[in-house]
């Protein structure tokens, strides 16, 4: 009877030390989203009832444009990180998992996507 060591089981399942980096990215984006989300909520509340020209001129201000873009980019990146964890944990079919991860990341050359499953 052959015994398989934990290292042998884990071989080919992903990049070593990718987990902590991914975990930190999720936490940093979550913390960044707290003030950005509060800003978006108050900004949208202040724009309720305004006409198109007023809203357009509000978005034309540099700080509003930067914060809006920062919110959208951070929220999309944070959501992508979360979806990646869900896919890795709950999709067990290797082909489907790989296809979904490639779709999420946009490329198969990502070091976070295992090459062997």
N, CA, C and O atoms as a printed pandas DataFrame, in Angstrom:
     atom_number atom_name residue_name chain_id  residue_number  x_coord  y_coord  z_coord
0              1         N          UNK        A               1    0.844   -1.169    0.000
1              2        CA          UNK        A               1    0.000    0.000    0.000
2              3         C          UNK        A               1    0.895    1.240    0.000
3              4         O          UNK        A               1    1.831    1.351    0.792
4              5         N          UNK        A               2    0.588    2.159   -0.899
5              6        CA          UNK        A               2    1.399    3.351   -1.079
6              7         C          UNK        A               2    0.788    4.530   -0.329
7              8         O          UNK        A               2   -0.408    4.796   -0.443
8              9         N          UNK        A               3    1.598    5.216    0.421
9             10        CA          UNK        A               3    1.104    6.395    1.134
10            11         C          UNK        A               3    1.528    7.640    0.381
11            12         O          UNK        A               3    2.656    7.745   -0.101
12            13         N          UNK        A               4    0.595    8.587    0.289
13            14        CA          UNK        A               4    0.879    9.844   -0.400
14            15         C          UNK        A               4    1.085   10.929    0.649
15            16         O          UNK        A               4    0.245   11.143    1.522
16            17         N          UNK        A               5    2.211   11.600    0.542
17            18        CA          UNK        A               5    2.509   12.669    1.497
18            19         C          UNK        A               5    1.686   13.910    1.166
19            20         O          UNK        A               5    1.221   14.059    0.036
20            21         N          UNK        A               6    1.502   14.802    2.139
21            22        CA          UNK        A               6    0.769   16.048    1.866
22            23         C          UNK        A               6    1.417   16.884    0.773
23            24         O          UNK        A               6    0.722   17.547    0.003
24            25         N          UNK        A               7    2.741   16.858    0.699
25            26        CA          UNK        A               7    3.427   17.627   -0.343
26            27         C          UNK        A               7    3.072   17.078   -1.718
27            28         O          UNK        A               7    2.840   17.841   -2.655
28            29         N          UNK        A               8    3.030   15.746   -1.838
29            30        CA          UNK        A               8    2.683   15.110   -3.114
30            31         C          UNK        A               8    1.242   15.453   -3.507
31            32         O          UNK        A               8    0.956   15.672   -4.684
32            33         N          UNK        A               9    0.337   15.500   -2.527
33            34        CA          UNK        A               9   -1.055   15.865   -2.810
34            35         C          UNK        A               9   -1.157   17.301   -3.304
35            36         O          UNK        A               9   -1.954   17.601   -4.193
36            37         N          UNK        A              10   -0.357   18.183   -2.732
37            38        CA          UNK        A              10   -0.441   19.606   -3.069
38            39         C          UNK        A              10    0.315   19.960   -4.337
39            40         O          UNK        A              10    0.107   21.036   -4.896
40            41         N          UNK        A              11    1.190   19.075   -4.801
41            42        CA          UNK        A              11    2.003   19.364   -5.990
42            43         C          UNK        A              11    1.118   19.659   -7.200
43            44         O          UNK        A              11    0.248   18.861   -7.551
44            45         N          UNK        A              12    1.346   20.803   -7.832
45            46        CA          UNK        A              12    0.607   21.170   -9.030
46            47         C          UNK        A              12   -0.720   21.845   -8.771
47            48         O          UNK        A              12   -1.477   22.093   -9.709
48            49         N          UNK        A              13   -1.018   22.148   -7.525
49            50        CA          UNK        A              13   -2.314   22.760   -7.230
50            51         C          UNK        A              13   -2.280   24.279   -7.212
51            52         O          UNK        A              13   -3.308   24.903   -6.951
52            53         N          UNK        A              14   -1.161   24.881   -7.476
53            54        CA          UNK        A              14   -1.118   26.335   -7.522
54            55         C          UNK        A              14    0.249   26.866   -7.172
55            56         O          UNK        A              14    1.174   26.116   -6.859
56            57         N          UNK        A              15    0.353   28.157   -7.231
57            58        CA          UNK        A              15    1.608   28.822   -6.955
58            59         C          UNK        A              15    1.826   28.873   -5.449
59            60         O          UNK        A              15    0.912   29.203   -4.693
60            61         N          UNK        A              16    3.026   28.548   -5.023
61            62        CA          UNK        A              16    3.352   28.607   -3.601
62            63         C          UNK        A              16    3.347   30.075   -3.166
63            64         O          UNK        A              16    3.841   30.946   -3.882
64            65         N          UNK        A              17    2.790   30.332   -1.998
65            66        CA          UNK        A              17    2.720   31.669   -1.401
66            67         C          UNK        A              17    1.786   32.624   -2.138
67            68         O          UNK        A              17    1.850   33.830   -1.897
68            69         N          UNK        A              18    0.937   32.144   -3.008
69            70        CA          UNK        A              18   -0.027   33.021   -3.679
70            71         C          UNK        A              18   -1.194   33.347   -2.746
71            72         O          UNK        A              18   -1.827   34.394   -2.883
72            73         N          UNK        A              19   -1.475   32.460   -1.811
73            74        CA          UNK        A              19   -2.600   32.659   -0.901
74            75         C          UNK        A              19   -2.503   33.908   -0.048
75            76         O          UNK        A              19   -3.450   34.694   -0.014
76            77         N          UNK        A              20   -1.393   34.118    0.642
77            78        CA          UNK        A              20   -1.293   35.329    1.479
78            79         C          UNK        A              20   -1.379   36.623    0.673
79            80         O          UNK        A              20   -1.973   37.602    1.125
80            81         N          UNK        A              21   -0.789   36.626   -0.510
81            82        CA          UNK        A              21   -0.848   37.824   -1.364
82            83         C          UNK        A              21   -2.291   38.108   -1.771
83            84         O          UNK        A              21   -2.745   39.251   -1.734
84            85         N          UNK        A              22   -2.998   37.065   -2.155
85            86        CA          UNK        A              22   -4.403   37.213   -2.543
86            87         C          UNK        A              22   -5.221   37.701   -1.345
87            88         O          UNK        A              22   -6.069   38.581   -1.492
88            89         N          UNK        A              23   -4.973   37.138   -0.169
89            90        CA          UNK        A              23   -5.683   37.519    1.041
90            91         C          UNK        A              23   -5.459   39.001    1.354
91            92         O          UNK        A              23   -6.403   39.725    1.669
92            93         N          UNK        A              24   -4.192   39.448    1.262
93            94        CA          UNK        A              24   -3.890   40.854    1.525
94            95         C          UNK        A              24   -4.543   41.769    0.500
95            96         O          UNK        A              24   -5.035   42.838    0.861
96            97         N          UNK        A              25   -4.561   41.378   -0.759
97            98        CA          UNK        A              25   -5.202   42.199   -1.787
98            99         C          UNK        A              25   -6.687   42.366   -1.475
99           100         O          UNK        A              25   -7.241   43.457   -1.615
100          101         N          UNK        A              26   -7.325   41.277   -1.052
101          102        CA          UNK        A              26   -8.742   41.380   -0.702
102          103         C          UNK        A              26   -8.962   42.310    0.476
103          104         O          UNK        A              26   -9.899   43.107    0.461
104          105         N          UNK        A              27   -8.132   42.228    1.479
105          106        CA          UNK        A              27   -8.295   43.077    2.662
106          107         C          UNK        A              27   -8.021   44.535    2.344
107          108         O          UNK        A              27   -8.753   45.417    2.793
108          109         N          UNK        A              28   -6.974   44.798    1.574
109          110        CA          UNK        A              28   -6.635   46.184    1.228
110          111         C          UNK        A              28   -7.748   46.815    0.396
111          112         O          UNK        A              28   -8.133   47.958    0.641
112          113         N          UNK        A              29   -8.266   46.076   -0.587
113          114        CA          UNK        A              29   -9.351   46.636   -1.402
114          115         C          UNK        A              29  -10.621   46.818   -0.572
115          116         O          UNK        A              29  -11.364   47.777   -0.782
116          117         N          UNK        A              30  -10.876   45.910    0.366
117          118        CA          UNK        A              30  -12.055   46.056    1.229
118          119         C          UNK        A              30  -11.941   47.302    2.101
119          120         O          UNK        A              30  -12.909   48.044    2.264
120          121         N          UNK        A              31  -10.761   47.527    2.655
121          122        CA          UNK        A              31  -10.555   48.721    3.491
122          123         C          UNK        A              31  -10.647   49.988    2.650
123          124         O          UNK        A              31  -11.206   50.990    3.095
124          125         N          UNK        A              32  -10.101   49.951    1.438
125          126        CA          UNK        A              32  -10.184   51.121    0.548
126          127         C          UNK        A              32  -11.622   51.400    0.139
127          128         O          UNK        A              32  -11.994   52.554   -0.075
128          129         N          UNK        A              33  -12.429   50.358    0.029
129          130        CA          UNK        A              33  -13.820   50.550   -0.388
130          131         C          UNK        A              33  -14.697   51.171    0.696
131          132         O          UNK        A              33  -15.755   51.717    0.383
132          133         N          UNK        A              34  -14.288   51.104    1.946
133          134        CA          UNK        A              34  -15.114   51.685    3.016
134          135         C          UNK        A              34  -15.287   53.195    2.814
135          136         O          UNK        A              34  -16.425   53.650    2.697
136          137         N          UNK        A              35  -14.215   53.988    2.768
137          138        CA          UNK        A              35  -14.428   55.423    2.560
138          139         C          UNK        A              35  -14.942   55.752    1.160
139          140         O          UNK        A              35  -15.718   56.691    0.983
140          141         N          UNK        A              36  -14.505   54.972    0.164
141          142        CA          UNK        A              36  -14.975   55.243   -1.202
142          143         C          UNK        A              36  -16.481   55.011   -1.322
143          144         O          UNK        A              36  -17.177   55.776   -1.989
144          145         N          UNK        A              37  -16.983   53.956   -0.677
145          146        CA          UNK        A              37  -18.422   53.681   -0.729
146          147         C          UNK        A              37  -19.201   54.759    0.003
147          148         O          UNK        A              37  -20.249   55.200   -0.469
148          149         N          UNK        A              38  -18.695   55.185    1.152
149          150        CA          UNK        A              38  -19.364   56.279    1.873
150          151         C          UNK        A              38  -19.401   57.541    1.010
151          152         O          UNK        A              38  -20.417   58.235    0.956
152          153         N          UNK        A              39  -18.287   57.832    0.338
153          154        CA          UNK        A              39  -18.245   59.002   -0.539
154          155         C          UNK        A              39  -19.266   58.861   -1.671
155          156         O          UNK        A              39  -19.974   59.817   -1.984
156          157         N          UNK        A              40  -19.347   57.681   -2.285
157          158        CA          UNK        A              40  -20.296   57.469   -3.386
158          159         C          UNK        A              40  -21.734   57.639   -2.903
159          160         O          UNK        A              40  -22.548   58.261   -3.584
160          161         N          UNK        A              41  -22.045   57.090   -1.737
161          162        CA          UNK        A              41  -23.415   57.198   -1.208
162          163         C          UNK        A              41  -23.791   58.657   -0.982
163          164         O          UNK        A              41  -24.866   59.091   -1.395
164          165         N          UNK        A              42  -22.915   59.414   -0.330
165          166        CA          UNK        A              42  -23.224   60.826   -0.083
166          167         C          UNK        A              42  -23.221   61.639   -1.379
167          168         O          UNK        A              42  -24.017   62.566   -1.529
168          169         N          UNK        A              43  -22.333   61.300   -2.312
169          170        CA          UNK        A              43  -22.285   62.016   -3.589
170          171         C          UNK        A              43  -23.558   61.785   -4.397
171          172         O          UNK        A              43  -24.132   62.727   -4.943
172          173         N          UNK        A              44  -23.993   60.541   -4.470
173          174        CA          UNK        A              44  -25.220   60.240   -5.217
174          175         C          UNK        A              44  -26.417   60.881   -4.527
175          176         O          UNK        A              44  -27.320   61.384   -5.196
176          177         N          UNK        A              45  -26.432   60.869   -3.203
177          178        CA          UNK        A              45  -27.538   61.496   -2.472
178          179         C          UNK        A              45  -27.587   62.996   -2.736
179          180         O          UNK        A              45  -28.669   63.579   -2.804
180          181         N          UNK        A              46  -26.428   63.618   -2.883
181          182        CA          UNK        A              46  -26.415   65.061   -3.148
182          183         C          UNK        A              46  -26.830   65.394   -4.585
183          184         O          UNK        A              46  -27.220   66.523   -4.882
184          185         N          UNK        A              47  -26.740   64.407   -5.462
185          186        CA          UNK        A              47  -27.096   64.638   -6.869
186          187         C          UNK        A              47  -28.546   64.300   -7.195
187          188         O          UNK        A              47  -29.007   64.548   -8.309
188          189         N          UNK        A              48  -29.260   63.738   -6.234
189          190        CA          UNK        A              48  -30.665   63.385   -6.470
190          191         C          UNK        A              48  -31.463   64.651   -6.763
191          192         O          UNK        A              48  -31.395   65.631   -6.021
192          193         N          UNK        A              49  -32.203   64.612   -7.835
193          194        CA          UNK        A              49  -33.048   65.737   -8.216
194          195         C          UNK        A              49  -32.357   66.780   -9.081
195          196         O          UNK        A              49  -32.996   67.729   -9.533
196          197         N          UNK        A              50  -31.066   66.616   -9.316
197          198        CA          UNK        A              50  -30.331   67.564  -10.164
198          199         C          UNK        A              50  -30.594   67.247  -11.641
199          200         O          UNK        A              50  -30.925   66.118  -12.004
200          201         N          UNK        A              51  -30.441   68.253  -12.460
201          202        CA          UNK        A              51  -30.606   68.029  -13.893
202          203         C          UNK        A              51  -29.306   67.461  -14.479
203          204         O          UNK        A              51  -28.271   67.425  -13.813
204          205         N          UNK        A              52  -29.384   67.023  -15.732
205          206        CA          UNK        A              52  -28.268   66.377  -16.410
206          207         C          UNK        A              52  -27.030   67.270  -16.445
207          208         O          UNK        A              52  -25.918   66.795  -16.211
208          209         N          UNK        A              53  -27.210   68.539  -16.731
209          210        CA          UNK        A              53  -26.083   69.468  -16.839
210          211         C          UNK        A              53  -25.353   69.609  -15.505
211          212         O          UNK        A              53  -24.123   69.669  -15.474
212          213         N          UNK        A              54  -26.090   69.661  -14.421
213          214        CA          UNK        A              54  -25.478   69.776  -13.094
214          215         C          UNK        A              54  -24.677   68.519  -12.745
215          216         O          UNK        A              54  -23.570   68.606  -12.214
216          217         N          UNK        A              55  -25.245   67.363  -13.047
217          218        CA          UNK        A              55  -24.554   66.107  -12.764
218          219         C          UNK        A              55  -23.313   65.980  -13.637
219          220         O          UNK        A              55  -22.263   65.538  -13.170
220          221         N          UNK        A              56  -23.430   66.365  -14.893
221          222        CA          UNK        A              56  -22.292   66.308  -15.811
222          223         C          UNK        A              56  -21.171   67.239  -15.343
223          224         O          UNK        A              56  -20.000   66.863  -15.389
224          225         N          UNK        A              57  -21.510   68.433  -14.902
225          226        CA          UNK        A              57  -20.491   69.368  -14.421
226          227         C          UNK        A              57  -19.887   68.892  -13.096
227          228         O          UNK        A              57  -18.717   69.153  -12.817
228          229         N          UNK        A              58  -20.686   68.192  -12.278
229          230        CA          UNK        A              58  -20.167   67.642  -11.036
230          231         C          UNK        A              58  -19.104   66.586  -11.330
231          232         O          UNK        A              58  -18.045   66.578  -10.702
232          233         N          UNK        A              59  -19.388   65.685  -12.295
233          234        CA          UNK        A              59  -18.422   64.650  -12.664
234          235         C          UNK        A              59  -17.207   65.227  -13.377
235          236         O          UNK        A              59  -16.159   64.583  -13.418
236          237         N          UNK        A              60  -17.322   66.416  -13.936
237          238        CA          UNK        A              60  -16.196   67.043  -14.637
238          239         C          UNK        A              60  -15.139   67.583  -13.675
239          240         O          UNK        A              60  -14.004   67.834  -14.079
240          241         N          UNK        A              61  -15.503   67.763  -12.414
241          242        CA          UNK        A              61  -14.519   68.220  -11.426
242          243         C          UNK        A              61  -13.479   67.116  -11.216
243          244         O          UNK        A              61  -13.840   65.953  -11.038
244          245         N          UNK        A              62  -12.199   67.470  -11.234
245          246        CA          UNK        A              62  -11.148   66.450  -11.183
246          247         C          UNK        A              62  -11.225   65.506   -9.980
247          248         O          UNK        A              62  -11.066   64.297  -10.147
248          249         N          UNK        A              63  -11.464   66.021   -8.785
249          250        CA          UNK        A              63  -11.491   65.134   -7.624
250          251         C          UNK        A              63  -12.672   64.166   -7.672
251          252         O          UNK        A              63  -12.557   63.026   -7.221
252          253         N          UNK        A              64  -13.801   64.611   -8.212
253          254        CA          UNK        A              64  -14.953   63.720   -8.336
254          255         C          UNK        A              64  -14.696   62.638   -9.386
255          256         O          UNK        A              64  -15.081   61.483   -9.204
256          257         N          UNK        A              65  -14.052   63.017  -10.470
257          258        CA          UNK        A              65  -13.726   62.046  -11.514
258          259         C          UNK        A              65  -12.755   60.999  -10.987
259          260         O          UNK        A              65  -12.954   59.803  -11.204
260          261         N          UNK        A              66  -11.711   61.436  -10.300
261          262        CA          UNK        A              66  -10.700   60.507   -9.772
262          263         C          UNK        A              66  -11.318   59.557   -8.751
263          264         O          UNK        A              66  -11.077   58.351   -8.799
264          265         N          UNK        A              67  -12.109   60.094   -7.834
265          266        CA          UNK        A              67  -12.726   59.240   -6.816
266          267         C          UNK        A              67  -13.741   58.270   -7.424
267          268         O          UNK        A              67  -13.854   57.128   -6.977
268          269         N          UNK        A              68  -14.469   58.717   -8.430
269          270        CA          UNK        A              68  -15.435   57.829   -9.100
270          271         C          UNK        A              68  -14.722   56.679   -9.797
271          272         O          UNK        A              68  -15.118   55.521   -9.663
272          273         N          UNK        A              69  -13.673   56.999  -10.539
273          274        CA          UNK        A              69  -12.916   55.965  -11.242
274          275         C          UNK        A              69  -12.240   55.033  -10.236
275          276         O          UNK        A              69  -12.229   53.817  -10.431
276          277         N          UNK        A              70  -11.684   55.585   -9.179
277          278        CA          UNK        A              70  -11.043   54.772   -8.149
278          279         C          UNK        A              70  -12.045   53.819   -7.499
279          280         O          UNK        A              70  -11.725   52.659   -7.242
280          281         N          UNK        A              71  -13.247   54.306   -7.237
281          282        CA          UNK        A              71  -14.282   53.446   -6.661
282          283         C          UNK        A              71  -14.638   52.300   -7.597
283          284         O          UNK        A              71  -14.699   51.146   -7.174
284          285         N          UNK        A              72  -14.872   52.612   -8.859
285          286        CA          UNK        A              72  -15.281   51.582   -9.821
286          287         C          UNK        A              72  -14.176   50.544  -10.013
287          288         O          UNK        A              72  -14.445   49.344   -9.986
288          289         N          UNK        A              73  -12.952   50.991  -10.203
289          290        CA          UNK        A              73  -11.834   50.061  -10.423
290          291         C          UNK        A              73  -11.601   49.190   -9.188
291          292         O          UNK        A              73  -11.411   47.979   -9.310
292          293         N          UNK        A              74  -11.614   49.794   -8.016
293          294        CA          UNK        A              74  -11.395   49.041   -6.784
294          295         C          UNK        A              74  -12.520   48.042   -6.540
295          296         O          UNK        A              74  -12.263   46.908   -6.135
296          297         N          UNK        A              75  -13.762   48.452   -6.780
297          298        CA          UNK        A              75  -14.903   47.558   -6.574
298          299         C          UNK        A              75  -14.858   46.372   -7.546
299          300         O          UNK        A              75  -15.139   45.240   -7.152
300          301         N          UNK        A              76  -14.512   46.621   -8.789
301          302        CA          UNK        A              76  -14.429   45.534   -9.776
302          303         C          UNK        A              76  -13.296   44.578   -9.407
303          304         O          UNK        A              76  -13.470   43.361   -9.470
304          305         N          UNK        A              77  -12.149   45.114   -9.025
305          306        CA          UNK        A              77  -11.018   44.265   -8.656
306          307         C          UNK        A              77  -11.339   43.437   -7.411
307          308         O          UNK        A              77  -11.019   42.249   -7.356
308          309         N          UNK        A              78  -11.963   44.053   -6.421
309          310        CA          UNK        A              78  -12.350   43.351   -5.200
310          311         C          UNK        A              78  -13.357   42.238   -5.509
311          312         O          UNK        A              78  -13.250   41.134   -4.977
312          313         N          UNK        A              79  -14.321   42.532   -6.359
313          314        CA          UNK        A              79  -15.311   41.524   -6.743
314          315         C          UNK        A              79  -14.645   40.373   -7.487
315          316         O          UNK        A              79  -14.997   39.213   -7.279
316          317         N          UNK        A              80  -13.688   40.686   -8.350
317          318        CA          UNK        A              80  -12.973   39.655   -9.091
318          319         C          UNK        A              80  -12.197   38.742   -8.150
319          320         O          UNK        A              80  -12.182   37.526   -8.336
320          321         N          UNK        A              81  -11.553   39.323   -7.140
321          322        CA          UNK        A              81  -10.832   38.517   -6.156
322          323         C          UNK        A              81  -11.786   37.580   -5.410
323          324         O          UNK        A              81  -11.475   36.409   -5.195
324          325         N          UNK        A              82  -12.931   38.101   -5.025
325          326        CA          UNK        A              82  -13.911   37.284   -4.320
326          327         C          UNK        A              82  -14.475   36.177   -5.182
327          328         O          UNK        A              82  -14.641   35.049   -4.717
328          329         N          UNK        A              83  -14.773   36.487   -6.435
329          330        CA          UNK        A              83  -15.283   35.467   -7.351
330          331         C          UNK        A              83  -14.247   34.376   -7.597
331          332         O          UNK        A              83  -14.592   33.200   -7.718
332          333         N          UNK        A              84  -12.988   34.765   -7.671
333          334        CA          UNK        A              84  -11.932   33.778   -7.873
334          335         C          UNK        A              84  -11.898   32.783   -6.710
335          336         O          UNK        A              84  -11.749   31.581   -6.928
336          337         N          UNK        A              85  -12.032   33.272   -5.495
337          338        CA          UNK        A              85  -12.036   32.390   -4.322
338          339         C          UNK        A              85  -13.240   31.453   -4.359
339          340         O          UNK        A              85  -13.115   30.263   -4.067
340          341         N          UNK        A              86  -14.394   31.986   -4.714
341          342        CA          UNK        A              86  -15.599   31.158   -4.787
342          343         C          UNK        A              86  -15.435   30.061   -5.825
343          344         O          UNK        A              86  -15.770   28.905   -5.569
344          345         N          UNK        A              87  -14.919   30.419   -7.002
345          346        CA          UNK        A              87  -14.720   29.430   -8.070
346          347         C          UNK        A              87  -13.726   28.364   -7.625
347          348         O          UNK        A              87  -13.972   27.172   -7.809
348          349         N          UNK        A              88  -12.610   28.783   -7.042
349          350        CA          UNK        A              88  -11.592   27.822   -6.613
350          351         C          UNK        A              88  -12.107   26.889   -5.521
351          352         O          UNK        A              88  -11.699   25.730   -5.459
352          353         N          UNK        A              89  -12.993   27.378   -4.662
353          354        CA          UNK        A              89  -13.480   26.566   -3.552
354          355         C          UNK        A              89  -14.664   25.674   -3.911
355          356         O          UNK        A              89  -14.797   24.585   -3.352
356          357         N          UNK        A              90  -15.519   26.105   -4.821
357          358        CA          UNK        A              90  -16.787   25.409   -5.013
358          359         C          UNK        A              90  -17.004   24.783   -6.383
359          360         O          UNK        A              90  -17.971   24.041   -6.558
360          361         N          UNK        A              91  -16.161   25.045   -7.342
361          362        CA          UNK        A              91  -16.273   24.354   -8.630
362          363         C          UNK        A              91  -15.208   23.275   -8.646
363          364         O          UNK        A              91  -14.015   23.570   -8.576
364          365         N          UNK        A              92  -15.638   22.026   -8.737
365          366        CA          UNK        A              92  -14.720   20.913   -8.592
366          367         C          UNK        A              92  -14.296   20.293   -9.915
367          368         O          UNK        A              92  -13.291   19.582   -9.963
368          369         N          UNK        A              93  -15.030   20.542  -10.977
369          370        CA          UNK        A              93  -14.662   19.989  -12.281
370          371         C          UNK        A              93  -13.495   20.809  -12.837
371          372         O          UNK        A              93  -13.637   22.014  -13.043
372          373         N          UNK        A              94  -12.337   20.172  -13.084
373          374        CA          UNK        A              94  -11.143   20.920  -13.495
374          375         C          UNK        A              94  -11.325   21.759  -14.762
375          376         O          UNK        A              94  -10.834   22.886  -14.829
376          377         N          UNK        A              95  -12.020   21.229  -15.756
377          378        CA          UNK        A              95  -12.203   21.970  -17.007
378          379         C          UNK        A              95  -13.066   23.204  -16.832
379          380         O          UNK        A              95  -12.751   24.275  -17.352
380          381         N          UNK        A              96  -14.144   23.048  -16.105
381          382        CA          UNK        A              96  -15.041   24.184  -15.864
382          383         C          UNK        A              96  -14.338   25.222  -14.992
383          384         O          UNK        A              96  -14.438   26.423  -15.245
384          385         N          UNK        A              97  -13.629   24.755  -13.968
385          386        CA          UNK        A              97  -12.902   25.677  -13.095
386          387         C          UNK        A              97  -11.890   26.497  -13.894
387          388         O          UNK        A              97  -11.809   27.717  -13.745
388          389         N          UNK        A              98  -11.121   25.816  -14.739
389          390        CA          UNK        A              98  -10.113   26.514  -15.543
390          391         C          UNK        A              98  -10.770   27.523  -16.478
391          392         O          UNK        A              98  -10.281   28.643  -16.622
392          393         N          UNK        A              99  -11.881   27.134  -17.119
393          394        CA          UNK        A              99  -12.567   28.035  -18.048
394          395         C          UNK        A              99  -13.098   29.277  -17.334
395          396         O          UNK        A              99  -12.983   30.390  -17.847
396          397         N          UNK        A             100  -13.674   29.085  -16.158
397          398        CA          UNK        A             100  -14.214   30.222  -15.416
398          399         C          UNK        A             100  -13.085   31.132  -14.929
399          400         O          UNK        A             100  -13.206   32.355  -14.994
400          401         N          UNK        A             101  -11.985   30.542  -14.439
401          402        CA          UNK        A             101  -10.864   31.352  -13.969
402          403         C          UNK        A             101  -10.222   32.126  -15.111
403          404         O          UNK        A             101   -9.830   33.280  -14.937
404          405         N          UNK        A             102  -10.112   31.503  -16.268
405          406        CA          UNK        A             102   -9.559   32.209  -17.431
406          407         C          UNK        A             102  -10.485   33.348  -17.829
407          408         O          UNK        A             102  -10.022   34.431  -18.187
408          409         N          UNK        A             103  -11.782   33.112  -17.768
409          410        CA          UNK        A             103  -12.750   34.169  -18.085
410          411         C          UNK        A             103  -12.642   35.316  -17.084
411          412         O          UNK        A             103  -12.674   36.484  -17.473
412          413         N          UNK        A             104  -12.515   34.993  -15.804
413          414        CA          UNK        A             104  -12.398   36.032  -14.786
414          415         C          UNK        A             104  -11.121   36.848  -14.944
415          416         O          UNK        A             104  -11.136   38.073  -14.825
416          417         N          UNK        A             105  -10.025   36.163  -15.211
417          418        CA          UNK        A             105   -8.738   36.849  -15.302
418          419         C          UNK        A             105   -8.439   37.384  -16.695
419          420         O          UNK        A             105   -7.613   38.285  -16.846
420          421         N          UNK        A             106   -9.084   36.856  -17.691
421          422        CA          UNK        A             106   -8.880   37.361  -19.048
422          423         C          UNK        A             106   -7.691   36.755  -19.758
423          424         O          UNK        A             106   -7.428   37.097  -20.910
424          425         N          UNK        A             107   -6.964   35.864  -19.101
425          426        CA          UNK        A             107   -5.808   35.241  -19.730
426          427         C          UNK        A             107   -5.476   33.944  -19.010
427          428         O          UNK        A             107   -5.780   33.787  -17.828
428          429         N          UNK        A             108   -4.860   33.029  -19.713
429          430        CA          UNK        A             108   -4.432   31.784  -19.077
430          431         C          UNK        A             108   -3.001   31.893  -18.573
431          432         O          UNK        A             108   -2.481   30.934  -18.002
432          433         N          UNK        A             109   -2.353   33.035  -18.767
433          434        CA          UNK        A             109   -0.961   33.230  -18.351
434          435         C          UNK        A             109   -0.862   33.804  -16.943
435          436         O          UNK        A             109    0.203   34.280  -16.551
436          437         N          UNK        A             110   -1.930   33.770  -16.185
437          438        CA          UNK        A             110   -1.935   34.320  -14.833
438          439         C          UNK        A             110   -1.272   33.342  -13.876
439          440         O          UNK        A             110   -1.621   32.161  -13.878
440          441         N          UNK        A             111   -0.322   33.798  -13.052
441          442        CA          UNK        A             111    0.348   32.883  -12.128
442          443         C          UNK        A             111   -0.559   32.359  -11.020
443          444         O          UNK        A             111   -0.213   31.374  -10.368
444          445         N          UNK        A             112   -1.705   32.986  -10.790
445          446        CA          UNK        A             112   -2.614   32.498   -9.750
446          447         C          UNK        A             112   -3.467   31.330  -10.217
447          448         O          UNK        A             112   -4.084   30.642   -9.403
448          449         N          UNK        A             113   -3.502   31.102  -11.535
449          450        CA          UNK        A             113   -4.281   30.007  -12.071
450          451         C          UNK        A             113   -3.367   28.793  -12.200
451          452         O          UNK        A             113   -2.370   28.842  -12.921
452          453         N          UNK        A             114   -3.696   27.714  -11.514
453          454        CA          UNK        A             114   -2.850   26.523  -11.595
454          455         C          UNK        A             114   -2.818   25.977  -13.025
455          456         O          UNK        A             114   -3.829   25.993  -13.727
456          457         N          UNK        A             115   -1.650   25.495  -13.446
457          458        CA          UNK        A             115   -1.532   24.926  -14.780
458          459         C          UNK        A             115   -1.928   23.472  -14.784
459          460         O          UNK        A             115   -2.312   22.950  -15.830
460          461         N          UNK        A             116   -1.850   22.795  -13.649
461          462        CA          UNK        A             116   -2.283   21.422  -13.521
462          463         C          UNK        A             116   -3.389   21.366  -12.493
463          464         O          UNK        A             116   -3.290   21.980  -11.430
464          465         N          UNK        A             117   -4.438   20.635  -12.803
465          466        CA          UNK        A             117   -5.524   20.505  -11.832
466          467         C          UNK        A             117   -5.819   19.044  -11.616
467          468         O          UNK        A             117   -6.705   18.703  -10.832
